[in-house]
Amino acid sequence: MIDKLEKVKTTCVYCGTGCQVYLKVKDGKIIDTKPVRDGFNPGLGKLCIKGWNLHEFIHHPDRLTEPMIRKNGVLEKVSWDEAINYIADKFKQIMKENPGDKRVIGCLSSAKCTNEENYVLQKFTRAVLKTNNVDHCARLCHASTVAGLAAAFGSGAMTNSIDEIADADVIYITGSNTNEQHPLIGKRILEALHKGAKLIVADPRTIPLSELATDHDGIQMNQRPGTDVALMNGMMNVIINENLYDKEFVEQHCENFEEFKEEVLKMTPEKAAEITGVKKEKIIDSARIIGKGKAVSLIYSMGITQHTTGVDNVKTTANLQMLCGNMGKWGTGVNPLRGQQNVQGACDLGALANVFTGYQKVVEADKREKMAKEWGIDVNEMDDQIGYTVVEMMNAAYDGQLKALYVMGENPMVSDPDINHVREALKKVFLVVQDIFPTPTVELADVVLPAASFAETTGTFTSTERRIQMVREVIPPIGNSKYDWEIVGLIAKAMGYDGLQYSHPKEIMDEINRVTPIYGGITWDRLNQTDKGLQWPCPDPSHPGTVFLHKDGNFSRGKGHFHAVPFKEPAELPDDEYPLILSTGRVLWHYHTGTMSRRSATLNARVPEGYVEVSIPDATKLNIVDGEKVKVSSRRGEIELKAKVTHRVKEGLIFIPFHFKEAAANVLTIAALDPIAKIPEYKVCAAKIQKI
C-alpha cells in the first residue's frame, strides 16, 4: 500500500480514447486525478470533465465488498468459499440435468474490464461451460462495425489513428456526438478546422459539431433517423455521376464495383432528399467536398450502428471511403469511435458469441483444435456453433431455454432494450452478478460477487485506435473484493478445471500472445517498456505495431469489397398512436449506465436526473413547458421525466439519455435486431409524450 502522497500512471476507465492519467494516493486512498503531461498521452495532456473526476467514485460507500447469496428472498453476506462452491455446484447441476445442450448457461463479459479479464471469462465459458454463449456490450454498440468493416475490408476496427484526424482536409462525421462523447478526439477535429479543413456533420440532432460545421463554412445535415444509407448513397450518386471518384484506386484495389454502382445510381439526390429530409443542395455540396478532398476522414459512432440496418450503414461508410480512395493512407479511413474504454479489447479477446480471440471463427475446426490444445481440453466437447448474443440470451431466458447467466461488469437492466422484458427474463434464471456497485441487475441476482475496480487492477485496455495500454493497480482491492480474473479462476477450479489458475495478469497476456496473431507481439515486457502502448496488428515482438490499416490499398481480405446496399426503413415507424421518433444516447457528464459516473459527486451535480428533449413545435402543440414533468410511452412501457424544450431536435423527434435508472430510456426501446450483427435498434422507435 502507498502511504505517502504518490502518483501512479494508468489508463482512464471512461471512453475509448485511452487518455493516460495519474491517480494520486495518500494513506491508501485515491484522492485526485491529473492528466499525464510528461509523456505520450492520446489526450494531449488534457482530460475531459469525466477524466478530471475519475477518482470520485472509487471509494464511494456503495462499493460491494462482500460476496452475497440470496436466502429466503434476501441477499446475505457469505464467505468466498460458500459463494464459489454454490455457483460451481449450481452450474454443474444445470449441465448435468441438460446433457448435450450447449445453450443452457450464458456469460456476459464487460468492456469495463481488462483484456486479460475478458480473455479469462470467454475461456471459462468455452473450456468449462462448453458453450459459445458469451457476449458483451459491443453487441449493443459496435457489433455492426465488426461485421460491416470485416466484410468490406477484412478487419472490423478503426482503420486510422486519433492523431491523423488533425491532418485531414475534410472530415465527415455521422452519428457521432464527438465533442461530448470523445472530447479529446473532438480536439483533433478543432485542430483540423484551424488548419482549414472542411467539416460535414450528419446527425438527426443539432449537436455542438453541427454548429462548428456551420461556423467554418462546412455543412450540417439533420437527416431523419434511420435514413443513413439513403443519404450516403445519394452522395455517392453525385460523386460517380460527376466523375469525382478515384478510378485508379477502385480498379486496382477493389471488387464488385459495377453491382454497387448500379444500386447507388438508383438513389438520386432528389430521391435521397425526399427520404432523408435533407435538402438536395446539401447532399450535392457534401458529395462534391468529399469527392474533391485529398485526405478525407470519416468518423462515426452509435448513431450509425444501433439500427436494424446497422451493418448496411457501416458497409455504406466503407463504400464511400473506398470510392474516393480514402483508405490506406494518413489522415483518411473509416473511423468508428468506441464508446467504452475497452470495448475494442473485449471484442479482440473473444468476448463474442461467434469468435475466439483475434476474430478467429468458432465454427472453423482448426481454430477449435488450436484453442483446445492451448486450454488442455477435448476438442470434441467444444461448442462448434455460434452462441447466443446479448438480446438472444434474454429471449432464451424468458422462454426457459437459458437456465443460468453469469454477468461480469454488465448492467442489462439499464443497458438492454425493452427492460420490462429483460426483468422478467432475469427472474427466471440462476443469476450471478460480479460488479463493483449495486446496480438494478445486482438487485435481481441470486449470487453477488464483489470485484476490484480498474484502480485496483493490473492489466491492459485497448483503445478505439487499437492501442493496447497498461492499467496499473494503484491500491489493493477494496474490502473483501477480488480481481475479476481471480474470481473466474476460483469458480473454474471448483468445477474441476485447473487451466484458469494464474498468479498474475502477465501469465494471461503470455497466453493471449500465443493464441492471438494480431496480439502476438504485444508482450507484457514491451508494454511496460513503452509509454505509447502498441497498436495491433502486431504479429511478433520485432513488429512496431500498426498506425493505420490497409496501407496503399492492401486490404486485410485482399481487395476491398463494395456492397450494393439498398435503403431499408427502420423496424418501427411513427403512426397515429405513437407519432414521434424516439432516439437515445449519451451526455457529456455521464457514462453508460451511470454505475460509476452517477457516483461522482461533481458529475452527478451537473446532470442529476434524466430528461427528454422535445422540439419547440412539438412542445407548443402539446402545451409542454421547459422543465415540466411528462410521460413518455412506447408499445413496451412508459417512463416519467422532465421535458427539455430545445432547438437541438426537430419536429417529430425526441431524445432521451439512457444513463438514468429512475427513468430508463430502454424501458421504451425496441429489441428489433440487425439480422447479421444482432444489434438492437436503439436509435429509432415510435413513441408519444403526454402531459401529466
C-alpha distance (Angstrom), angle and dihedral (degrees) to the residues before:
residue distance angle dihedral
M1 . . .
I2 3.80 . .
D3 3.81 107.4 .
K4 3.79 104.8 174.6
L5 3.79 124.8 55.8
E6 3.80 106.3 -73.1
K7 3.78 137.7 148.1
V8 3.79 129.5 -131.7
K9 3.80 123.7 -161.4
T10 3.79 116.8 -129.8
T11 3.82 142.3 142.6
C12 3.80 124.0 -84.9
V13 3.80 115.0 -104.8
Y14 3.80 98.2 -145.6
C15 3.84 125.3 73.0
G16 3.79 128.0 4.8
T17 3.81 97.6 -98.1
G18 3.81 92.7 98.0
C19 3.81 98.7 -135.9
Q20 3.79 114.6 -174.3
V21 3.80 117.4 -127.9
Y22 3.77 141.5 179.4
L23 3.77 115.6 -132.6
K24 3.80 110.9 -154.0
V25 3.78 116.7 -141.2
K26 3.78 132.1 -165.3
D27 3.80 126.4 174.2
G28 3.79 91.4 -11.9
K29 3.80 94.8 -52.3
I30 3.81 128.1 107.4
I31 3.79 106.2 -127.6
D32 3.81 107.4 167.9
T33 3.81 147.5 12.6
K34 3.81 127.2 -138.4
P35 3.80 131.7 177.5
V36 3.78 120.1 -111.0
R37 3.81 107.0 -108.1
D38 3.79 100.1 160.1
G39 3.80 98.9 67.4
F40 3.78 145.0 9.8
N41 3.79 114.6 -29.6
P42 3.82 128.1 164.3
G43 3.80 84.6 -148.0
L44 3.83 91.2 61.3
G45 3.80 91.7 -127.0
K46 3.80 92.5 -51.1
L47 3.78 135.7 103.3
C48 3.79 133.0 -156.0
I49 3.80 120.9 -124.2
K50 3.82 91.5 -89.8
G51 3.80 92.0 50.2
W52 3.81 93.5 50.3
N53 3.80 89.1 56.1
L54 3.79 96.5 40.9
H55 3.82 93.8 122.2
E56 3.80 96.7 55.0
F57 3.80 99.8 83.9
I58 3.82 98.9 42.8
H59 3.82 98.1 82.9
H60 3.80 96.4 30.9
P61 3.84 110.7 144.6
D62 3.81 90.2 -122.2
R63 3.82 91.6 71.9
L64 3.79 114.0 131.1
T65 3.80 106.2 -121.8
E66 3.83 106.9 163.1
P67 3.82 134.3 47.1
M68 3.81 114.4 -108.1
I69 3.81 136.2 -163.3
R70 3.79 123.9 -163.8
K71 3.81 108.7 -116.4
N72 3.80 121.3 176.9
G73 3.79 88.5 -10.3
V74 3.81 95.5 -52.7
L75 3.82 129.3 100.3
E76 3.80 108.3 -121.2
K77 3.81 128.7 -172.7
V78 3.80 114.7 -107.2
S79 3.79 137.8 169.7
W80 3.78 121.1 -85.8
D81 3.81 90.2 -113.6
E82 3.80 92.1 55.4
A83 3.80 93.1 47.1
I84 3.81 95.1 46.4
N85 3.80 94.5 46.2
Y86 3.80 91.9 45.9
I87 3.81 91.3 53.9
A88 3.81 93.7 43.8
D89 3.82 92.8 49.2
K90 3.79 91.7 47.6
F91 3.81 93.5 49.0
K92 3.82 91.5 47.4
Q93 3.80 91.0 48.2
I94 3.81 92.5 51.6
M95 3.81 91.7 48.6
K96 3.82 91.2 47.7
E97 3.80 92.6 49.3
N98 3.81 91.1 50.2
P99 3.82 104.9 42.5
G100 3.77 114.3 -171.0
D101 3.81 93.5 7.0
K102 3.80 106.6 121.2
R103 3.81 94.4 -178.3
V104 3.82 102.1 66.7
I105 3.83 98.9 91.4
G106 3.79 128.6 42.9
C107 3.80 137.0 -174.8
L108 3.79 130.9 -152.1
S109 3.77 113.8 -155.1
S110 3.81 124.6 -166.5
A111 3.80 143.7 -116.8
K112 3.81 86.6 -154.1
C113 3.80 91.6 64.2
T114 3.80 128.2 76.3
N115 3.79 127.0 -93.4
E116 3.77 89.5 -106.8
E117 3.81 92.9 53.0
N118 3.80 92.6 48.1
Y119 3.79 90.4 49.5
V120 3.79 90.6 51.1
L121 3.81 95.0 50.3
Q122 3.80 94.9 48.0
K123 3.80 89.2 47.5
F124 3.82 90.0 50.3
T125 3.80 90.2 49.9
R126 3.79 93.2 51.3
A127 3.80 103.2 32.4
V128 3.82 99.8 38.1
L129 3.80 107.6 21.9
K130 3.83 90.6 36.2
T131 3.80 94.4 -137.9
N132 3.80 140.3 108.8
N133 3.81 90.0 -141.8
V134 3.80 93.7 123.9
D135 3.78 126.5 120.2
H136 3.80 141.7 140.2
C137 3.78 142.1 -160.6
A138 3.83 94.4 -65.0
R139 3.79 82.2 81.4
L140 3.79 85.6 64.8
C141 3.81 97.3 44.3
H142 3.82 119.9 16.1
A143 3.80 107.9 11.3
S144 3.81 85.5 109.8
T145 3.80 89.7 56.6
V146 3.79 93.5 52.9
A147 3.81 92.4 48.7
G148 3.80 98.7 38.4
L149 3.80 100.2 45.1
A150 3.80 92.3 41.7
A151 3.82 89.0 55.1
A152 3.81 91.9 49.8
F153 3.80 102.4 35.7
G154 3.81 107.8 10.4
S155 3.82 93.2 -111.7
G156 3.79 126.4 74.8
A157 3.80 102.2 -151.5
M158 3.80 142.7 89.2
T159 3.79 103.1 -65.3
N160 3.79 99.1 -152.3
S161 3.81 138.3 33.3
I162 3.78 132.7 -97.9
D163 3.81 95.5 -114.0
E164 3.81 91.5 56.9
I165 3.80 92.7 65.9
A166 3.81 90.4 74.1
D167 3.83 89.8 60.9
A168 3.80 97.7 50.7
D169 3.79 116.5 111.6
V170 3.81 92.1 -155.9
I171 3.80 126.0 31.0
Y172 3.80 119.8 -168.4
I173 3.81 112.2 -167.2
T174 3.77 120.8 -173.9
G175 3.79 127.5 171.7
S176 3.81 93.9 -3.9
N177 3.79 124.7 110.7
T178 3.80 86.8 -164.1
N179 3.79 100.7 169.8
E180 3.80 91.1 56.5
Q181 3.80 101.4 34.6
H182 3.83 100.4 34.9
P183 3.82 103.1 18.4
L184 3.81 96.0 170.8
I185 3.79 90.8 51.5
G186 3.78 85.9 48.2
K187 3.81 86.3 58.9
R188 3.83 88.9 63.1
I189 3.80 88.7 54.3
L190 3.80 89.5 53.2
E191 3.82 89.6 50.2
A192 3.79 90.3 52.7
L193 3.81 91.1 49.9
H194 3.80 91.0 51.3
K195 3.82 87.4 54.2
G196 3.80 90.1 54.1
A197 3.80 102.5 -95.0
K198 3.80 120.5 157.0
L199 3.82 116.9 -122.0
I200 3.80 124.1 -152.5
V201 3.81 116.8 -175.3
A202 3.81 124.4 -170.2
D203 3.80 113.3 -174.0
P204 3.81 133.3 135.7
R205 3.82 88.0 -130.8
T206 3.78 127.4 55.5
I207 3.81 101.3 -113.7
P208 3.83 130.3 177.9
L209 3.81 89.6 -92.3
S210 3.81 90.1 55.6
E211 3.78 89.6 59.2
L212 3.81 90.8 45.7
A213 3.80 89.8 54.5
T214 3.78 91.3 52.0
D215 3.81 92.2 46.3
H216 3.83 91.6 53.6
D217 3.83 98.8 46.2
G218 3.79 91.2 -98.6
I219 3.80 128.9 127.8
Q220 3.79 131.4 -93.3
M221 3.81 118.9 -162.7
N222 3.82 123.8 -175.2
Q223 3.78 102.3 -164.2
R224 3.79 123.6 -173.0
P225 3.83 107.3 -95.5
G226 3.78 112.0 -93.9
T227 3.81 97.0 23.6
D228 3.81 99.3 99.3
V229 3.81 95.1 117.5
A230 3.79 90.9 54.1
L231 3.81 91.3 48.8
M232 3.82 95.7 49.6
N233 3.80 94.0 40.4
G234 3.80 87.9 52.7
M235 3.80 90.2 52.3
M236 3.81 92.0 47.8
N237 3.79 89.4 49.4
V238 3.80 88.0 61.8
I239 3.82 93.4 43.5
I240 3.81 91.5 53.6
N241 3.80 96.7 41.7
E242 3.81 92.3 49.1
N243 3.84 92.3 44.3
L244 3.79 92.8 -120.6
Y245 3.79 94.7 136.2
D246 3.80 126.5 101.6
K247 3.81 101.9 -103.6
E248 3.79 94.5 179.9
F249 3.81 93.3 52.7
V250 3.79 92.1 46.0
E251 3.80 93.8 49.2
Q252 3.81 96.5 44.7
H253 3.79 103.1 36.9
C254 3.82 109.3 23.4
E255 3.80 141.2 62.7
N256 3.81 138.9 -157.7
F257 3.80 92.6 35.4
E258 3.82 97.5 144.1
E259 3.81 95.2 54.1
F260 3.81 90.0 46.4
K261 3.82 91.6 47.1
E262 3.80 92.2 51.4
E263 3.81 90.6 56.1
V264 3.80 95.2 44.6
L265 3.80 93.3 50.5
K266 3.81 88.4 61.4
M267 3.82 90.2 64.3
T268 3.78 104.0 72.2
P269 3.82 117.9 -174.7
E270 3.78 87.7 -108.9
K271 3.79 92.6 54.7
A272 3.82 91.5 43.9
A273 3.80 89.9 51.6
E274 3.79 91.2 51.8
I275 3.82 92.5 50.7
T276 3.80 99.4 40.4
G277 3.78 102.5 35.0
V278 3.82 89.8 -127.3
K279 3.80 116.1 129.5
K280 3.79 114.5 -103.1
E281 3.82 91.0 -125.9
K282 3.80 92.0 58.4
I283 3.80 91.5 50.6
I284 3.81 91.2 50.7
D285 3.81 94.4 44.7
S286 3.83 91.8 48.4
A287 3.79 90.8 50.2
R288 3.79 91.9 51.7
I289 3.80 93.6 48.9
I290 3.81 91.6 50.4
G291 3.79 93.6 42.2
K292 3.81 92.2 52.4
G293 3.81 96.0 41.7
K294 3.81 119.0 113.9
A295 3.82 96.4 -155.3
V296 3.80 114.1 18.2
S297 3.81 119.5 -178.3
L298 3.79 115.2 -161.5
I299 3.80 113.3 -157.6
Y300 3.80 125.6 -174.5
S301 3.77 141.0 158.4
M302 3.78 138.5 175.3
G303 3.79 94.7 -34.7
I304 3.81 84.1 75.9
T305 3.80 101.3 35.6
Q306 3.82 105.9 43.4
H307 3.79 96.9 77.9
T308 3.78 138.2 95.2
T309 3.81 81.9 -113.8
G310 3.81 93.5 45.8
V311 3.81 94.8 123.6
D312 3.81 90.0 47.4
N313 3.80 89.7 51.2
V314 3.81 91.7 51.0
K315 3.82 92.9 46.4
T316 3.81 88.1 52.3
T317 3.82 92.2 54.5
A318 3.80 87.0 52.2
N319 3.80 90.7 49.1
L320 3.81 91.3 53.0
Q321 3.79 94.8 50.7
M322 3.80 95.0 44.3
L323 3.79 90.7 47.4
C324 3.80 90.9 57.4
G325 3.81 96.0 39.7
N326 3.79 92.4 -114.6
M327 3.78 95.6 142.7
G328 3.77 135.4 96.1
K329 3.78 97.7 21.5
W330 3.80 140.3 86.7
G331 3.80 119.1 -73.0
T332 3.80 96.7 13.0
G333 3.79 136.9 78.8
V334 3.79 140.3 93.6
N335 3.77 106.5 -65.9
P336 3.80 118.7 -171.1
L337 3.80 110.8 -172.2
R338 3.78 113.8 -137.0
G339 3.77 113.7 -134.2
Q340 3.82 100.0 -152.3
Q341 3.76 126.6 52.4
N342 3.80 96.2 -113.8
V343 3.77 106.5 19.7
Q344 3.82 88.1 112.6
G345 3.80 91.2 51.5
A346 3.79 94.4 46.3
C347 3.82 88.2 55.4
D348 3.80 92.0 44.7
L349 3.80 91.8 51.5
G350 3.79 96.0 53.2
A351 3.82 104.0 -99.9
L352 3.80 87.4 144.6
A353 3.78 130.5 97.9
N354 3.81 95.9 -122.5
V355 3.82 106.4 40.4
F356 3.77 143.9 48.1
T357 3.81 119.6 -142.9
G358 3.79 116.8 -42.9
Y359 3.83 91.5 21.3
Q360 3.82 94.1 -71.1
K361 3.81 105.6 162.2
V362 3.81 118.3 -113.6
V363 3.81 90.7 -147.5
E364 3.83 92.3 63.0
A365 3.81 112.1 93.2
D366 3.80 96.2 -148.2
K367 3.82 90.8 55.2
R368 3.81 91.5 51.0
E369 3.80 90.4 48.8
K370 3.79 90.4 51.0
M371 3.81 92.5 52.1
A372 3.80 94.0 42.3
K373 3.80 90.4 54.9
E374 3.81 92.6 49.5
W375 3.80 93.2 44.7
G376 3.80 96.1 43.5
I377 3.80 96.5 -123.6
D378 3.81 136.7 126.4
V379 3.79 108.4 -92.0
N380 3.81 89.7 -149.6
E381 3.81 89.8 64.9
M382 3.80 93.2 54.7
D383 3.78 122.5 105.1
D384 3.81 108.6 -106.4
Q385 3.82 96.4 -171.5
I386 3.81 132.2 76.9
G387 3.79 110.0 -94.2
Y388 3.78 132.4 -133.3
T389 3.79 117.7 -70.3
V390 3.83 123.8 -140.0
V391 3.81 99.4 -82.1
E392 3.80 91.5 36.2
M393 3.82 89.1 55.9
M394 3.80 90.2 54.0
N395 3.79 91.4 48.9
A396 3.82 91.1 47.4
A397 3.80 90.6 49.2
Y398 3.79 91.1 50.2
D399 3.82 90.4 49.4
G400 3.82 92.8 48.6
Q401 3.80 96.2 -112.4
L402 3.81 96.0 108.7
K403 3.82 109.2 60.0
A404 3.82 102.0 179.6
L405 3.80 137.9 23.0
Y406 3.82 127.3 -164.8
V407 3.81 111.0 -160.1
M408 3.82 119.9 -166.8
G409 3.81 113.8 -171.8
E410 3.80 97.2 -28.1
N411 3.80 128.6 118.1
P412 3.81 108.6 -158.7
M413 3.81 91.5 168.0
V414 3.80 87.3 74.0
S415 3.81 104.9 19.9
D416 3.81 103.0 46.2
P417 3.81 125.5 82.3
D418 3.81 121.0 -105.6
I419 3.81 95.3 20.5
N420 3.80 94.8 -169.9
H421 3.80 87.9 62.3
V422 3.83 91.1 45.5
R423 3.82 91.0 52.5
E424 3.79 92.6 53.9
A425 3.81 90.9 45.9
L426 3.82 94.3 51.4
K427 3.80 91.6 49.3
K428 3.82 88.7 62.5
V429 3.84 98.6 55.4
F430 3.79 137.4 66.7
L431 3.79 96.0 -102.7
V432 3.81 124.7 -158.2
V433 3.81 116.2 -176.2
Q434 3.81 123.7 -170.6
D435 3.80 113.3 -170.0
I436 3.80 147.0 128.7
F437 3.82 97.9 -118.2
P438 3.80 137.2 30.3
T439 3.80 105.9 -95.4
P440 3.81 131.7 177.2
T441 3.81 85.7 -95.4
V442 3.82 91.8 52.7
E443 3.82 88.0 53.8
L444 3.82 88.7 65.5
A445 3.82 96.7 43.7
D446 3.80 126.9 119.8
V447 3.80 90.0 -158.0
V448 3.81 127.8 22.8
L449 3.80 121.4 -161.8
P450 3.84 119.7 -166.4
A451 3.80 112.3 -133.8
A452 3.80 133.5 -164.8
S453 3.81 117.7 -105.3
F454 3.81 123.6 -124.3
A455 3.83 88.5 -93.2
E456 3.82 89.8 59.6
T457 3.80 95.5 45.5
T458 3.79 138.2 81.3
G459 3.78 119.1 -149.0
T460 3.79 141.7 82.4
F461 3.81 140.1 -70.3
T462 3.82 125.2 -157.5
S463 3.79 113.5 -141.6
T464 3.78 129.4 -145.2
E465 3.83 90.1 -91.0
R466 3.85 91.6 57.3
R467 3.82 91.3 -102.4
I468 3.80 116.4 149.1
Q469 3.81 112.3 -150.5
M470 3.79 136.0 174.4
V471 3.79 125.2 -95.1
R472 3.80 110.4 -161.0
E473 3.78 131.4 -156.4
V474 3.79 106.6 -115.7
I475 3.81 98.8 174.9
P476 3.83 131.8 7.2
P477 3.82 118.7 -93.0
I478 3.80 109.5 -70.1
G479 3.80 118.0 -109.9
N480 3.78 113.3 -26.3
S481 3.81 94.1 -28.4
K482 3.80 121.9 130.4
Y483 3.80 138.9 -155.0
D484 3.81 112.7 -83.5
W485 3.81 91.8 -124.7
E486 3.80 90.6 50.7
I487 3.82 93.2 51.7
V488 3.81 92.7 50.6
G489 3.80 89.7 49.0
L490 3.81 91.4 52.6
I491 3.81 92.2 52.8
A492 3.82 90.5 47.3
K493 3.81 91.3 51.5
A494 3.80 91.5 48.7
M495 3.79 87.3 53.7
G496 3.80 90.9 53.0
Y497 3.83 101.8 -98.5
D498 3.81 119.1 121.0
G499 3.81 97.6 -179.6
L500 3.79 93.5 95.6
Q501 3.78 98.2 57.6
Y502 3.81 107.4 118.8
S503 3.79 129.3 164.0
H504 3.82 95.6 -158.9
P505 3.85 138.4 8.0
K506 3.82 88.7 -111.1
E507 3.80 87.8 72.9
I508 3.79 89.7 54.0
M509 3.81 91.9 49.9
D510 3.82 89.6 49.5
E511 3.80 87.9 57.0
I512 3.80 91.5 46.2
N513 3.82 88.9 53.5
R514 3.81 90.3 54.3
V515 3.80 98.0 50.8
T516 3.83 103.4 30.0
P517 3.82 115.6 69.9
I518 3.83 95.8 -167.0
Y519 3.84 89.2 53.0
G520 3.81 95.2 38.5
G521 3.82 95.3 113.6
I522 3.80 98.0 35.1
T523 3.77 95.6 99.3
W524 3.79 127.7 172.7
D525 3.80 92.1 -116.4
R526 3.82 93.2 51.2
L527 3.80 92.0 49.5
N528 3.80 90.9 51.7
Q529 3.79 91.4 49.3
T530 3.82 96.6 54.0
D531 3.79 130.2 55.3
K532 3.83 91.2 -156.7
G533 3.77 99.2 63.0
L534 3.81 119.0 -144.8
Q535 3.79 131.6 -83.6
W536 3.78 120.6 -137.3
P537 2.95 139.4 -95.5
C538 3.78 88.0 67.4
P539 3.81 105.5 146.1
D540 3.81 101.3 179.9
P541 3.83 140.8 13.7
S542 3.81 92.4 -97.6
H543 3.81 93.3 55.4
P544 3.84 115.7 100.6
G545 3.80 95.3 -147.2
T546 3.81 127.4 -107.5
V547 3.80 123.3 -79.4
F548 3.81 95.4 -172.7
L549 3.78 132.2 7.0
H550 3.82 132.4 -123.4
K551 3.81 95.0 25.6
D552 3.81 114.5 -155.2
G553 3.79 91.1 0.2
N554 3.80 94.6 -59.4
F555 3.78 97.8 140.3
S556 3.79 121.9 -160.5
R557 3.82 90.1 -117.9
G558 3.84 93.5 46.2
K559 3.78 103.5 -106.3
G560 3.78 125.1 25.2
H561 3.80 109.7 -107.4
F562 3.79 121.5 -135.1
H563 3.80 112.6 -147.9
A564 3.79 122.8 -151.6
V565 3.80 99.5 -133.1
P566 3.80 118.8 -176.1
F567 3.80 120.1 -160.8
K568 3.82 116.3 -99.0
E569 3.79 127.2 -175.0
P570 3.84 121.6 -119.6
A571 3.81 119.2 -92.0
E572 3.82 95.4 -104.9
L573 3.79 125.4 31.4
P574 3.82 130.5 -175.4
D575 3.80 120.0 -86.3
D576 3.79 138.0 172.1
E577 3.82 93.2 -74.4
Y578 3.82 96.2 43.2
P579 3.81 103.9 24.8
L580 3.82 100.4 168.4
I581 3.81 133.9 76.5
L582 3.81 113.1 -128.0
S583 3.80 119.7 -153.8
T584 3.81 126.2 178.8
G585 3.79 135.1 -155.6
R586 3.78 147.9 129.6
V587 3.78 138.1 -66.4
L588 3.80 129.7 -141.0
W589 3.80 95.2 -107.7
H590 3.80 100.5 52.0
Y591 3.77 140.9 51.0
H592 3.79 129.9 -141.1
T593 3.84 112.0 -58.9
G594 3.81 93.6 -3.1
T595 3.81 94.0 -115.6
M596 3.82 90.9 133.5
S597 3.80 107.1 16.9
R598 3.80 94.7 50.2
R599 3.81 88.0 56.1
S600 3.80 89.4 57.5
A601 3.79 105.9 94.0
T602 3.80 93.3 -151.9
L603 3.80 95.5 49.9
N604 3.78 96.3 41.6
A605 3.80 91.3 50.5
R606 3.81 89.3 59.3
V607 3.81 95.3 53.1
P608 3.81 110.1 9.1
E609 3.80 98.7 166.2
G610 3.77 143.7 24.8
Y611 3.78 125.7 -93.6
V612 3.78 141.5 179.8
E613 3.79 121.4 -125.5
V614 3.80 110.9 -135.7
S615 3.80 126.7 -174.8
I616 3.80 119.0 -115.5
P617 3.85 92.8 -116.5
D618 3.82 92.6 50.1
A619 3.80 92.2 45.7
T620 3.79 90.2 50.6
K621 3.80 91.9 48.3
L622 3.83 92.0 49.8
N623 3.81 94.5 39.7
I624 3.82 91.0 -121.5
V625 3.80 120.3 154.4
D626 3.79 127.5 -155.4
G627 3.82 112.0 -84.6
E628 3.80 94.6 17.5
K629 3.81 117.0 134.6
V630 3.80 113.2 -115.0
K631 3.79 139.0 175.3
V632 3.80 118.5 -117.7
S633 3.81 116.6 -164.1
S634 3.77 139.4 -177.4
R635 3.79 132.6 172.6
R636 3.81 88.3 -84.3
G637 3.78 103.8 49.7
E638 3.77 147.7 -51.8
I639 3.80 139.4 -104.8
E640 3.80 135.5 -170.4
L641 3.81 121.9 -134.6
K642 3.79 142.4 136.3
A643 3.79 123.0 -73.3
K644 3.79 119.5 -124.1
V645 3.80 108.0 -160.9
T646 3.80 107.3 -152.8
H647 3.80 147.5 153.0
R648 3.83 89.4 -127.6
V649 3.81 92.6 88.2
K650 3.77 123.4 47.9
E651 3.78 126.7 -135.7
G652 3.79 113.0 -63.0
L653 3.83 95.7 23.6
I654 3.82 129.0 96.9
F655 3.79 127.3 -177.2
I656 3.84 129.2 -156.6
P657 3.85 126.0 -175.5
F658 3.81 108.5 -130.4
H659 3.84 99.4 -146.4
F660 3.80 98.2 94.6
K661 3.80 119.5 86.9
E662 3.83 92.2 -168.8
A663 3.82 89.6 62.6
A664 3.78 101.7 19.3
A665 3.79 111.5 -169.9
N666 3.78 90.0 -153.9
V667 3.79 91.4 68.0
L668 3.80 81.9 76.5
T669 3.81 104.9 37.5
I670 3.77 124.0 100.4
A671 3.81 124.4 -115.6
A672 3.82 93.1 -142.1
L673 3.81 107.3 139.2
D674 3.77 138.6 -146.8
P675 3.82 102.3 -110.9
I676 3.81 93.6 -131.0
A677 3.81 106.7 32.3
K678 3.84 94.9 29.9
I679 3.82 89.3 -138.3
P680 3.83 118.2 151.6
E681 3.80 123.8 -116.3
Y682 3.81 99.3 -113.2
K683 3.80 94.2 155.7
V684 3.80 99.7 61.2
C685 3.78 132.9 39.4
A686 3.79 135.5 128.5
A687 3.81 117.5 -99.4
K688 3.78 144.3 157.6
I689 3.81 136.4 -147.6
Q690 3.79 125.3 -141.4
K691 3.77 132.8 -175.0
I692 3.80 113.0 -115.5
